[in-house]
């Protein structure tokens, strides 16, 4: 929770970014293949290596 609050403060109220086409949706940094797999598995919190925002995939409607 503290990390999220810190990100909100320093990233203009945008602490979470969606992974789009293999890149961070906020800064455009290309995400490494291993990190892409980890994001898809949703077992841990992943951060963009460039901007530090929390990365996640959009949820697909079932």
N, C-alpha and C positions, 0 to 999 in steps of 0.2 A: 504494500500500500504506500509506503514511504517513497519507493522508487517511482511509482505512478504519479504521485503528487509532485515530485521533483521534475519529472518529465513535463507535466502540465505547466509548471511554472516557467521552465526554460525553453519550451518548444511552442510557444504561442497557443496554448490550450489544445495542442494536437499531439497527444502522447502515443496514439496508436496509428499504424499505417497498414494498409492492405498490400499484400504482395501481388503485383500485377505483371504478368508476362515475364516472370523471373526477375523482377526488379522491385525495389522499394517504391511504393506509391507516393511517398512524400519527397524523397530526394533523388530517386531514379538510379540509385546504386544497384548494380547487378548482384543478385544474391547467389552465393556459392551453391552448387548442387546438393551438398550434404545438408546445408541449412534449409533448403527447399523441402527436402524429405522430412526433416524434423518439424517444420511448420505444418506439413500435411498430417503428421502423426499426432500433433497436439498433445504431446506428453510433457512439454516444458515451455517456459516463456522464452521466446527468441527475440533478439534485438537486432536492429540494422547495424551493421558494422561501421557505417558511415555516419548516420545522423543520430543513432542511439534509440530511435523509437521502437516500440513493441511491434513486431511483425505478426500478422495473422492472415489467413486466407478468408475470403468471403464464404459464408455458408451458403450452400446450394439448397434450393427448395426441394423437398422430397415429394 
